[in-house]
Amino acid sequence: MNLHGIVTLPVIPLRGIAVLPNEVMHCDIGRKKTLSAMEQALSDEGYAFFVSQKNAKVVDVTPEDLYEVGTICRIRQVFRIQNDTVHLLVTGVARAKIAHIISENPHYTAQVEVFEDVEPDEFTVEALRRRLSEGFTEHAGQRDRLTQDQKDAVLALATLSELTDAIAQHVVSKLEDKQKLIEQTDLVARATNLLSIIENELMVMQVDRRIAGKIKAAVERNQKEFVLREQLKAVQEELGEGEDDVLDAYRERAEKKNLPPEVRKALNKQLDRFASLPGGSHEAPMEQAYIELILNLPWMEETVDNLDLAHAKAVLDRDHFGMEKVKTRIIETLAVQRLTNNPQGQILCLVGPPGVGKTSIVRGIAEAMGRKFVRMSLGGVHDEAEIRGHRRTYIGAQPGRVIEAMRKSGSINPVLLFDEIDKLGKDMRGDPSSAMLEVLDSAQNFSFTDHFLELPYDMSHAMMITTANDASSIPRPLLDRMELIEVPSYLFDEKVEIARCHLLPKQMEKHGLKKTNLRVSDAALGILISGYTREAGVRELERVIASVCRKAACDLADGKTRITLTEGRITEWLGPQKFKKSEPLRPDTVGVVTGLAWTSVGGETLEVESAAVPGKGILQLTGQLGDVMQESAKAAMTYVRANTSRFGIDPAFLETLDVHIHVPEGAVPKDGPSAGVAMATALVSALTGIPVKSSVAMTGEVTLRGRVLPIGGLREKLLAAVRAGVVQVVLPKSNREDLYDVPADIKNALKIDYAETVDDVLNVALTMHPHGAEPRLNLPGLDMTHEAVRH
């Protein structure tokens, strides 16, 4: 190829590197346009225009992202590696400048103007050659990376242009400097610029050697100081001149500390061992950490319990509304301790949705009893060593979080809160829940052993309280060691009381508001609760009230003196209501049933949809249903198929129709058996064409014989029904006794029907009965006789 004047070549952008003429370089390419340009070059003698990007991070380059001057190179070898990446071996040929971009697809093609070097007069050439050779020789000697043959080959190059480019390849490391040398068309200016770069590099290397010398001298000085200190210590020991100050302080603290005999014996042994260690020993920090742990841990120190029941009740009622089960349990503990004078460690587990006050009431319990309070979060803990500690044979070993909590408390009878115990992890590093078995077992924790401490520690005097959102996620052996207390979701009236007495005053104080500045009525609080939050607890409600206080603070800062929170002002500050009370479906819909579900954040309503479409009798389930929920759907389908004649359903649907059951909000995983009756009702409605009353919600597990079995989470489910505007619910008859725990205003807001069989559910939920004849389906359960199945 004639590389003179203007030539047309494919363009290959380079990221973070540049190629000089006569330079042999390896590079990797992988972008589609770059690979296309390579293929074009290989089809025409292998020549391409290699040019650097201004910003190496840009992937999809434009002409503005490229320097104008680059190097025409010839591709010598191509190595194809994995992931569509190609390794190239190229040789620089000549400098060139982009004159015009001809095309951009499938790759950049440009007309480039080739630069040709003009040699100056022989005296200038000789002077520059000498300076460059001297600088290169000195630089290469200090770097010591080139062999003598390589140095000689560079210095033997014939022309000044070749010598300049060859030296630049070995000296210049920065892309910016290399690009300037490529863009410099005047040979004398280029050589002068390279001489400046060499001088700077030599100065940097000189400073680097000076710094390295100082570091070496400092290391030697430290070694000398260490030897002298060892000699001084030996002389002091010969003269009998006392012990180390740190050791004296430890022995003094040990004498004053009230310790059990076996602990004192172990401590003295460690003090003697610490005294025998040579100065600077790598074991000294670990020994110090162990001695300080023993001295800082409470072994016999305890706080005096406040056994005044009236005081305890007043403290608990002051900061927490409701939660009667928890408060009663604490009062009972104090009463027993007052009669027996025998404080026993209590292990309780508070289970409830987020935001209902589980963590905060434990702090109130510690205050009511006059004990120290320490909280330990277990969420995400997946290493057993975080509970039991690391053995001291490991570098960086430390005690477990349980012993650290006791050290922080300063007494042997604190209130320890193990928060989020249902979120303990488990992996190849061990099972933390198994390590917690000893901590939470009152028959074992009087001699809890931490791997770091390696001494039995009595934790039986501590009151241990755990919290969880979902008790089913707690391993059964661990759950068996705790007394379970359910903390239910808050009702509407309870939220109003909590907001008025606790949340609003707290946020007003936090935002610098006085009672005269902001007036909030119960009606306004009701709008905030029902229109802007939908939760089991009050955490989101507190954030909404904080937002209101911030808006009020802005108005007060503008000159207002008193603000009354009205519905219009709420809408102005917070926008339209996020949650509106659901209206029943109108008209009643075929194949759509309202179910009731329990989640770890409270009760929810969910729609169960069923549709029959032409097909081959296939049951299709969608909505991200879990295994148990899918089995419930199959059981409901089998029940309906076995009773087609009773429901007036054509038995031929098994060969002519597909049945599809869908539970909306498909991105949310769902599981559990309590949607069985809802699925059975939806199937009967879809196959008979009889609408389901939209004002009715239901819950219950279904069996193959059509029996309705009891479910859990009844209180939260009924609360969700009221929130959603449901007026009638169908519950398993076996759950009738569980209504004692449901507040009266919830029961009064709903018409509750009880069902023993699916027939009872259909009698309430469908707008008319299958066949449209009988006033009520007084039929037995599943008829499994041969005649019934045949029909």
C-alpha positions in Angstrom: 0.0 0.0 0.0 1.3 3.5 -0.9 1.4 5.3 2.5 1.9 8.9 1.2 -0.4 11.9 1.0 -4.1 11.1 1.7 -5.1 7.4 2.2 -8.4 5.8 3.2 -8.2 3.4 6.2 -10.5 1.8 8.8 -10.2 3.4 12.2 -9.5 1.4 15.4 -9.9 3.4 18.6 -7.6 2.6 21.5 -8.4 3.0 25.2 -5.6 4.1 27.5 -2.7 3.3 25.1 -1.1 4.8 22.0 1.3 3.4 19.3 4.4 5.1 18.1 5.9 4.6 14.7 8.1 1.5 14.5 6.7 0.3 17.9 5.6 -3.3 18.2 2.6 -3.5 20.5 0.1 -6.0 21.8 -3.5 -4.9 22.4 -7.0 -6.4 23.0 -10.1 -5.4 21.2 -13.7 -6.5 21.6 -16.2 -3.8 20.5 -18.3 -4.6 17.4 -17.1 -1.6 15.4 -13.5 -2.2 16.3 -13.8 -5.9 15.3 -15.4 -4.8 12.0 -12.5 -2.4 11.3 -10.0 -5.1 12.0 -11.7 -7.4 9.5 -11.6 -4.7 6.9 -7.9 -4.1 7.5 -7.1 -7.8 7.3 -8.8 -7.9 3.9 -6.5 -5.2 2.5 -2.8 -5.9 3.6 -3.6 -5.4 7.3 -3.2 -1.6 7.5 -5.5 0.4 9.8 -5.4 3.8 11.5 -4.9 3.4 15.3 -5.9 6.4 17.4 -6.3 6.9 21.1 -9.6 7.9 22.8 -9.6 11.2 24.9 -11.6 9.4 27.6 -10.8 5.7 28.1 -14.1 5.0 29.9 -16.3 5.8 26.8 -17.6 2.7 25.2 -19.6 4.0 22.2 -17.2 6.5 20.8 -18.0 9.4 18.4 -15.5 11.2 16.2 -15.3 13.9 18.9 -14.1 11.3 21.4 -10.9 10.6 19.4 -7.7 12.5 19.0 -7.1 13.8 15.5 -3.5 12.4 15.2 -2.7 8.8 15.5 -0.5 6.1 13.9 -1.0 4.0 10.8 -0.2 0.4 11.9 0.0 -2.9 10.2 -1.6 -5.9 11.9 0.9 -8.7 12.1 -0.9 -11.4 14.1 -4.5 -12.0 15.4 -5.3 -14.3 18.4 -9.0 -14.9 19.0 -9.8 -15.6 22.7 -13.0 -16.1 24.6 -15.9 -13.7 25.0 -15.5 -12.2 21.5 -12.2 -10.6 22.5 -9.3 -10.5 19.9 -5.6 -10.1 20.8 -3.6 -8.2 18.2 0.1 -7.8 17.5 0.7 -4.6 15.5 3.6 -2.5 14.3 3.5 1.3 14.0 4.3 2.5 10.5 3.7 6.3 10.2 2.1 9.3 11.9 -1.1 10.5 10.3 -4.0 12.9 10.9 -7.7 12.4 10.4 -8.7 14.6 7.4 -12.3 13.4 7.0 -14.6 10.7 8.4 -16.1 8.9 5.4 -18.4 6.5 7.2 -19.4 5.4 10.7 -21.1 2.1 10.0 -20.3 -0.8 10.3 -17.1 0.9 11.5 -15.3 4.2 11.3 -13.5 4.8 8.0 -11.5 7.9 7.5 -9.2 9.7 5.0 -6.0 10.3 6.8 -3.1 12.6 5.9 0.3 10.9 6.3 3.1 12.9 8.0 6.6 12.6 6.7 9.6 13.7 8.9 12.1 16.2 7.5 15.6 15.7 8.9 17.4 18.9 10.0 21.0 19.8 9.2 23.7 17.3 10.2 25.0 19.4 13.2 21.6 19.6 14.8 21.0 15.9 14.2 24.4 15.1 15.8 23.8 17.3 18.8 20.3 15.9 19.5 21.5 12.3 19.0 24.3 12.8 21.6 21.9 14.4 24.2 19.2 11.7 23.6 21.8 8.9 23.8 23.2 10.2 27.1 19.8 10.7 28.6 18.6 7.2 27.5 21.8 5.5 28.7 21.4 7.1 32.2 17.7 6.3 32.4 18.2 2.7 31.3 21.0 2.3 33.8 18.9 3.4 36.7 15.8 1.4 35.7 17.9 -1.7 34.9 15.1 -3.2 32.7 17.0 -3.5 29.4 19.8 -5.8 28.4 23.0 -4.4 26.9 22.0 -5.7 23.5 18.6 -3.9 23.6 20.3 -0.7 24.6 22.8 -1.0 21.7 20.1 -1.8 19.2 18.3 1.4 20.1 21.4 3.6 19.9 22.4 2.1 16.6 19.3 3.3 14.7 20.2 5.3 11.6 17.9 8.3 11.6 17.0 10.8 14.3 13.3 10.1 13.8 13.8 6.4 14.4 16.0 7.0 17.4 13.5 9.5 19.0 10.5 7.1 18.6 12.5 4.1 19.9 13.7 5.9 23.0 10.2 7.2 23.7 8.9 3.6 23.7 11.1 2.8 26.6 11.0 6.1 28.6 7.5 7.6 28.2 4.8 5.9 30.3 2.0 8.5 30.4 -0.5 8.4 27.6 -0.7 12.3 27.5 3.1 12.6 26.9 3.1 9.8 24.3 0.2 11.5 22.5 2.0 14.8 22.4 5.0 13.1 20.8 2.8 11.5 18.2 1.2 14.8 17.4 4.5 16.7 17.2 5.3 16.9 13.4 8.5 18.9 13.7 11.3 16.4 14.4 13.6 18.9 16.3 10.7 20.0 18.6 9.8 16.3 19.1 13.3 15.4 20.1 13.5 18.4 22.4 10.2 17.5 24.1 11.5 13.9 24.6 14.7 15.3 26.3 12.5 17.3 28.7 10.5 14.1 29.5 13.8 12.2 30.2 15.1 14.9 32.5 11.8 14.8 34.5 12.0 11.1 34.8 15.6 11.2 36.0 14.6 13.8 38.7 11.7 11.6 39.9 13.9 8.6 40.1 16.4 10.6 42.1 13.8 11.7 44.6 12.5 8.1 44.8 15.9 6.8 45.7 16.2 9.5 48.4 12.8 8.5 49.9 13.8 4.8 49.9 17.0 5.6 51.7 15.2 7.4 54.4 12.8 4.5 54.9 15.7 2.0 55.1 17.4 4.2 57.7 14.2 4.5 59.8 13.8 0.7 59.8 17.4 0.2 60.9 16.9 2.8 63.6 13.8 0.9 64.9 15.7 -2.3 64.9 18.5 -0.7 66.9 16.0 0.8 69.4 14.4 -2.7 69.8 17.8 -4.3 70.6 18.7 -1.5 73.1 15.3 -1.8 74.9 15.8 -5.6 75.2 19.3 -5.0 76.7 17.8 -2.4 79.1 15.1 -4.8 80.2 17.7 -7.5 80.9 19.8 -5.0 82.9 16.7 -4.0 84.9 15.9 -7.6 85.7 19.4 -8.2 86.9 19.2 -5.1 89.2 15.6 -6.0 90.4 14.2 -2.7 89.4 10.3 -3.5 89.5 7.8 -4.6 86.8 6.2 -3.0 83.8 3.7 -0.3 84.6 0.9 -2.0 82.6 1.4 -5.2 84.5 1.3 -3.4 87.8 -2.0 -1.7 86.8 -3.5 -5.1 85.8 -2.5 -6.7 89.1 -3.9 -3.7 91.1 -7.3 -4.0 89.3 -7.3 -7.8 89.8 -6.9 -7.3 93.5 -9.9 -4.9 93.7 -12.1 -6.9 91.4 -14.6 -9.3 93.0 -14.1 -12.6 91.1 -15.1 -16.2 91.5 -12.1 -18.4 92.6 -11.7 -20.3 89.3 -11.7 -17.0 87.4 -9.2 -15.4 89.7 -6.9 -18.5 89.3 -7.2 -18.2 85.5 -6.5 -14.4 85.6 -3.4 -14.8 87.8 -2.1 -17.4 85.4 -2.5 -15.1 82.4 -0.9 -12.2 84.3 2.2 -14.4 85.0 2.3 -15.4 81.4 2.1 -11.8 80.3 4.9 -10.8 82.6 7.1 -13.5 81.1 6.6 -12.4 77.5 9.6 -10.6 75.8 9.1 -6.9 74.8 7.5 -6.6 71.4 6.2 -10.1 71.4 3.3 -10.7 68.9 1.4 -12.6 71.7 1.3 -9.5 74.0 -1.7 -7.8 72.4 -3.8 -10.9 72.6 -2.8 -11.5 76.2 -3.7 -7.9 77.0 -7.1 -8.2 75.3 -7.9 -11.4 77.3 -6.8 -9.9 80.6 -8.9 -6.7 80.0 -11.9 -8.8 79.1 -11.8 -10.7 82.4 -11.3 -7.4 84.3 -14.1 -5.6 82.5 -16.7 -8.3 82.6 -19.2 -8.2 85.4 -18.8 -11.4 87.4 -20.7 -10.6 90.6 -21.8 -7.0 90.0 -25.6 -6.6 89.8 -28.2 -3.9 89.9 -31.0 -3.9 92.5 -34.4 -4.6 91.0 -37.2 -2.2 91.5 -40.1 -4.5 92.6 -42.7 -1.7 92.9 -45.5 -3.0 90.8 -47.3 0.4 90.6 -44.1 2.0 89.4 -43.5 -0.7 86.8 -47.0 -0.4 85.4 -46.8 3.4 85.3 -43.5 3.3 83.4 -44.8 0.8 80.9 -48.1 2.7 80.3 -46.3 6.0 80.0 -44.5 5.1 76.8 -46.6 2.3 75.2 -50.3 2.1 74.5 -51.9 -1.4 74.5 -49.5 -4.4 74.5 -51.3 -5.7 77.6 -50.0 -9.3 77.3 -46.4 -8.1 77.5 -47.1 -5.7 80.4 -49.0 -8.3 82.3 -46.1 -10.8 81.9 -43.6 -8.4 83.3 -45.8 -7.5 86.2 -46.2 -11.2 87.0 -42.4 -11.6 86.9 -41.9 -8.8 89.4 -44.7 -10.1 91.6 -43.2 -13.6 91.8 -39.7 -12.2 92.5 -41.2 -10.0 95.3 -42.7 -13.0 97.0 -39.8 -15.5 96.5 -36.9 -13.0 96.6 -35.3 -15.3 94.0 -34.7 -13.5 90.7 -34.9 -16.0 87.8 -33.7 -15.1 84.3 -36.6 -14.9 81.9 -36.5 -15.8 78.3 -39.4 -14.2 76.3 -40.0 -13.9 72.5 -42.1 -11.0 71.3 -43.6 -11.9 67.9 -45.4 -9.3 65.8 -45.3 -7.2 62.6 -42.8 -4.4 62.2 -43.4 -1.1 63.9 -45.7 -2.3 66.7 -43.2 -1.4 69.4 -41.5 -4.7 70.3 -38.0 -3.2 70.6 -39.0 0.0 72.4 -41.1 -1.8 75.0 -38.1 -3.9 76.0 -36.2 -0.7 76.8 -39.2 0.3 78.9 -39.1 -3.1 80.7 -35.5 -2.4 81.7 -36.4 1.0 83.0 -39.4 -0.3 84.9 -37.2 -3.0 86.6 -34.2 -0.7 87.2 -31.9 -2.8 85.1 -29.3 -2.1 82.5 -30.4 -2.5 78.9 -28.3 -3.8 76.0 -29.6 -4.5 72.4 -28.0 -6.9 70.0 -29.3 -7.2 66.4 -29.2 -10.7 65.0 -30.5 -9.8 61.6 -28.1 -11.2 58.9 -25.8 -12.9 61.4 -24.5 -16.0 59.7 -21.3 -16.8 61.5 -21.4 -18.9 64.7 -18.2 -17.1 65.9 -20.2 -13.9 66.2 -22.2 -15.6 69.0 -19.6 -17.7 70.6 -16.5 -15.7 69.7 -13.2 -16.8 68.1 -10.6 -19.0 69.7 -7.5 -17.1 70.7 -5.2 -19.1 68.5 -6.5 -16.9 65.5 -5.0 -13.5 64.7 -7.6 -10.8 65.4 -9.7 -13.1 67.6 -12.3 -11.4 69.8 -15.2 -12.4 72.1 -18.7 -13.2 70.8 -21.4 -10.6 70.8 -23.2 -12.2 73.8 -20.1 -11.7 76.1 -19.6 -8.2 74.6 -23.1 -7.3 75.5 -22.6 -8.5 79.1 -19.3 -6.4 79.3 -21.2 -3.4 78.0 -24.0 -3.8 80.5 -21.7 -3.8 83.5 -24.0 -6.1 85.6 -24.9 -9.8 85.6 -28.6 -9.1 85.5 -29.3 -6.8 82.6 -32.2 -6.9 80.1 -30.7 -8.4 76.9 -32.6 -7.8 73.7 -31.8 -10.2 70.9 -33.5 -8.3 68.0 -34.8 -10.0 64.8 -34.0 -13.5 65.9 -36.0 -14.9 63.0 -33.5 -13.5 60.5 -30.5 -15.4 61.7 -28.5 -16.7 58.7 -26.7 -20.0 58.1 -23.8 -21.0 55.9 -20.6 -23.0 55.8 -19.2 -21.0 58.7 -21.7 -22.5 61.1 -25.3 -22.2 62.4 -25.7 -19.2 64.8 -29.2 -20.5 65.8 -27.5 -23.6 67.2 -25.1 -21.4 69.2 -28.0 -19.5 70.6 -29.5 -22.7 72.1 -27.1 -22.6 75.0 -27.7 -18.9 75.6 -31.5 -19.2 75.6 -31.7 -22.4 77.7 -32.2 -21.6 81.4 -31.0 -25.1 82.2 -27.6 -24.4 80.5 -26.8 -20.7 80.4 -25.5 -20.6 84.0 -22.3 -21.8 82.5 -22.2 -20.3 79.0 -18.8 -20.8 77.4 -17.4 -18.3 74.9 -14.5 -19.6 72.7 -12.4 -16.5 73.4 -13.1 -16.3 77.2 -12.8 -20.1 77.7 -14.3 -19.7 81.2 -17.9 -20.6 82.2 -20.0 -17.5 82.5 -23.3 -17.3 84.4 -26.0 -15.6 82.4 -28.9 -17.1 84.3 -29.6 -13.8 86.1 -30.2 -11.8 82.9 -33.6 -11.3 81.5 -33.4 -12.2 77.8 -36.0 -11.0 75.4 -36.0 -11.8 71.7 -38.1 -10.2 68.9 -39.3 -11.7 65.6 -41.7 -10.9 62.8 -42.5 -14.5 61.9 -42.3 -17.3 64.5 -42.4 -19.9 61.8 -38.9 -18.8 60.6 -37.3 -19.6 64.0 -35.8 -23.1 64.3 -38.0 -25.3 66.4 -35.4 -26.2 69.0 -34.7 -22.5 69.6 -38.4 -21.6 69.7 -39.0 -24.3 72.3 -36.7 -22.6 74.7 -38.6 -19.3 74.7 -42.0 -18.2 76.0 -43.9 -16.8 73.0 -45.9 -13.6 73.4 -47.8 -12.3 70.4 -47.8 -8.5 69.8 -50.7 -7.9 67.5 -51.3 -5.2 64.9 -52.7 -1.9 66.1 -56.4 -1.1 65.5 -57.4 2.3 64.1 -58.5 3.7 67.5 -55.2 2.5 69.0 -53.2 4.2 66.3 -55.1 7.5 66.9 -54.3 7.2 70.6 -50.6 6.4 70.0 -50.3 9.3 67.5 -52.0 11.8 69.8 -50.2 10.8 73.0 -46.8 9.7 71.8 -45.9 10.3 68.1 -47.2 13.8 67.7 -45.6 15.3 70.9 -42.3 13.5 70.1 -42.2 14.9 66.5 -43.3 18.4 67.6 -40.5 18.6 70.1 -38.0 17.3 67.6 -39.0 20.0 65.1 -39.2 22.8 67.6 -43.0 23.2 67.6 -45.1 24.1 70.6 -48.7 23.0 71.3 -49.9 26.5 70.4 -48.1 26.4 67.1 -49.8 23.3 65.6 -53.2 22.0 66.4 -54.1 18.5 65.2 -57.5 17.0 65.9 -58.4 13.4 66.1 -60.2 13.7 62.8 -57.0 14.9 61.1 -55.0 12.1 62.7 -57.6 9.7 61.3 -57.1 11.0 57.8 -53.3 10.6 58.2 -53.7 7.0 59.4 -56.3 5.8 56.9 -55.3 7.9 53.9 -51.5 7.9 54.0 -50.5 4.7 55.8 -51.4 1.1 55.5 -49.3 -0.9 58.0 -49.6 -3.1 61.0 -47.5 -0.8 63.2 -46.9 2.9 63.4 -43.5 3.4 61.8 -44.8 4.9 58.6 -47.3 7.0 60.5 -44.5 8.5 62.5 -42.8 9.5 59.2 -46.0 11.0 57.9 -46.4 13.1 61.2 -42.7 14.2 60.9 -43.5 15.4 57.3 -46.5 17.4 58.6 -44.3 18.9 61.3 -41.7 20.0 58.8 -44.3 21.6 56.6 -45.7 23.4 59.7 -42.1 24.6 60.6 -41.7 26.1 57.2 -45.0 28.1 57.6 -44.0 29.2 61.0 -40.7 30.4 59.7 -42.6 32.5 57.1 -44.3 34.4 59.9 -47.4 32.4 60.8 -48.1 31.9 64.5 -50.7 29.2 64.7 -51.6 26.4 62.2 -54.6 24.1 62.4 -54.3 20.9 60.4 -57.3 20.5 58.2 -58.2 18.0 55.5 -57.4 20.7 52.8 -54.1 21.5 54.4 -53.2 17.8 54.6 -53.9 17.4 50.9 -51.8 20.5 50.1 -48.8 19.3 52.2 -48.9 15.6 51.5 -50.7 15.3 48.2 -53.8 13.2 47.5 -54.5 10.3 49.8 -52.4 7.2 48.9 -54.9 4.7 50.3 -58.7 4.9 49.9 -61.2 2.7 51.5 -62.0 0.0 49.0 -65.4 -0.1 47.6 -67.0 -3.6 47.0 -67.0 -4.7 43.4 -70.2 -3.7 41.5 -71.7 -5.7 40.0 -70.8 -9.0 41.6 -68.3 -10.8 39.4 -68.0 -14.4 38.2 -64.9 -16.2 39.2 -63.4 -13.5 41.5 -63.3 -14.1 45.2 -61.8 -11.9 48.0 -59.5 -13.9 50.3 -57.9 -13.0 53.5 -54.1 -13.6 54.1 -51.6 -13.2 56.9 -48.2 -11.7 56.3 -45.3 -10.8 58.6 -46.3 -7.2 58.4 -50.0 -7.8 59.2 -53.2 -9.0 57.5 -54.0 -8.4 53.8 -56.8 -9.0 51.4 -56.1 -10.7 48.1 -58.2 -11.5 45.0 -58.4 -15.0 43.7 -59.5 -15.1 40.1 -60.6 -18.2 38.1 -61.5 -18.5 34.5 -62.6 -21.5 32.3 -61.4 -21.4 28.7 -61.6 -23.9 25.8 -58.9 -26.5 26.2 -58.1 -30.0 27.4 -58.8 -30.0 31.1 -55.5 -28.5 32.3 -55.3 -26.6 35.6 -53.0 -23.6 35.3 -51.8 -21.7 38.4 -50.2 -18.3 38.2 -49.4 -15.5 40.6 -46.1 -16.9 42.1 -47.9 -19.4 44.3 -45.8 -21.5 46.7 -46.0 -25.3 47.0 -48.6 -25.3 49.7 -50.9 -22.9 47.9 -50.6 -24.9 44.7 -51.6 -28.0 46.5 -54.6 -26.2 48.0 -55.6 -25.3 44.4 -55.3 -28.9 43.3 -57.3 -30.1 46.2 -60.1 -27.6 45.5 -60.0 -28.6 41.8 -60.4 -32.3 42.7 -63.3 -31.5 45.0 -65.1 -29.6 42.3 -64.5 -32.3 39.7 -65.8 -35.0 42.0 -69.0 -32.9 42.5 -69.8 -31.7 39.1 -73.3 -33.2 39.0 -74.2 -31.6 42.3 -73.1 -28.2 41.2 -74.8 -28.4 37.8 -71.5 -28.5 36.0 -71.2 -30.4 32.7 -68.7 -33.3 33.4 -67.4 -32.9 29.9 -65.6 -29.8 31.0 -62.8 -32.1 32.0 -62.1 -32.7 28.3 -63.2 -29.4 26.7 -62.0 -26.7 29.2 -58.8 -25.5 30.8 -59.1 -23.9 34.2 -56.9 -21.0 35.1 -56.5 -19.8 38.7 -54.6 -16.5 39.2 -53.8 -14.5 42.3 -52.9 -10.9 41.3 -49.7 -9.0 42.2 -47.7 -11.7 40.5 -44.4 -10.3 41.7 -45.2 -11.0 45.3 -44.6 -14.6 46.5 -47.6 -16.2 48.2 -48.0 -19.4 50.1 -50.1 -21.1 52.7 -53.3 -23.3 52.8 -55.8 -20.6 53.9 -56.8 -19.7 50.4 -58.3 -23.1 49.7 -62.0 -22.2 50.2 -61.5 -19.0 48.1 -60.1 -21.1 45.3 -62.9 -23.7 45.5 -65.5 -20.9 45.5 -63.8 -19.2 42.5 -63.8 -22.5 40.6 -67.5 -23.2 41.2 -68.3 -19.7 40.2 -66.3 -19.8 37.0 -67.7 -23.2 35.9 -71.3 -22.4 36.8 -71.3 -18.8 35.7 -72.8 -17.7 39.1 -71.3 -14.4 40.4 -69.6 -14.2 43.8 -70.8 -11.5 46.2 -68.1 -8.8 46.2 -68.9 -7.8 49.8 -67.9 -11.2 51.1 -64.4 -12.3 52.1 -63.3 -15.7 53.2 -60.4 -17.8 54.6 -59.9 -21.4 55.4 -58.1 -24.6 54.3 -60.1 -27.0 52.1 -59.8 -30.8 52.0 -60.6 -33.3 49.2 -63.9 -34.1 51.0 -64.9 -30.4 51.1 -64.2 -29.9 54.8 -63.1 -26.4 55.9 -60.2 -26.5 58.4 -59.0 -23.8 60.8 -56.4 -21.2 60.0 -54.1 -18.8 61.9 -53.7 -15.0 62.0 -57.4 -14.5 62.5 -57.1 -11.1 64.2 -54.9 -9.6 61.5 -57.1 -11.0 58.7 -60.3 -9.5 60.2 -58.5 -6.2 60.6 -57.5 -6.3 57.0 -61.1 -7.1 56.0 -62.4 -4.0 57.8 -59.7 -1.8 56.2 -60.7 -3.1 52.8 -64.4 -2.3 53.2 -65.6 -5.9 53.4 -68.9 -6.2 55.3 -69.2 -10.0 55.6 -66.6 -12.8 56.2 -66.7 -16.6 56.2 -64.5 -18.3 58.7 -63.9 -21.9 59.6 -66.2 -23.0 62.3 -63.2 -24.3 64.3 -61.9 -20.8 64.6 -65.0 -19.6 66.5 -63.2 -19.8 69.8 -60.3 -17.7 68.5 -62.6 -14.6 68.3 -62.0 -13.9 72.0 -58.8 -12.2 71.0 -60.5 -9.9 68.4 -61.6 -6.5 69.6 -65.3 -5.9 69.8 -65.3 -3.0 67.3 -63.8 -5.3 64.7 -66.4 -8.0 65.3 -69.2 -5.4 65.3 -68.1 -4.0 61.9 -68.4 -7.4 60.2 -71.1 -10.0 59.7 -69.3 -13.3 60.5 -70.5 -16.6 59.1 -69.0 -19.9 60.0 -68.5 -22.9 57.7 -67.8 -26.5 58.2 -67.9 -27.5 54.5 -67.4 -25.8 51.2 -71.2 -26.0 50.7 -71.6 -23.6 53.7 -69.2 -21.2 52.0 -71.0 -21.4 48.7 -74.3 -20.7 50.4 -73.0 -17.4 51.7 -70.7 -16.3 48.9 -72.6 -17.1 45.7 -75.5 -14.8 44.5 -77.5 -17.9 43.8 -77.0 -21.6 44.3 -75.9 -24.1 41.7 -78.9 -25.4 39.7 -80.7 -22.3 40.9 -83.3 -24.5 42.6 -82.4 -25.3 46.2 -82.6 -22.5 48.7 -79.5 -24.0 50.5 -77.0 -26.7 49.7 -77.6 -29.2 52.5 -75.4 -31.8 51.0 -72.8 -34.1 52.5 -69.1 -33.7 51.7 -67.3 -35.4 48.9 -69.2 -38.5 47.6 -66.5 -40.9 46.5 -68.9 -43.7 45.4 -68.4 -45.2 41.9 -71.7 -43.9 40.7 -71.0 -40.3 41.8 -67.6 -40.3 40.2 -69.0 -41.8 37.0 -71.5 -38.9 36.7 
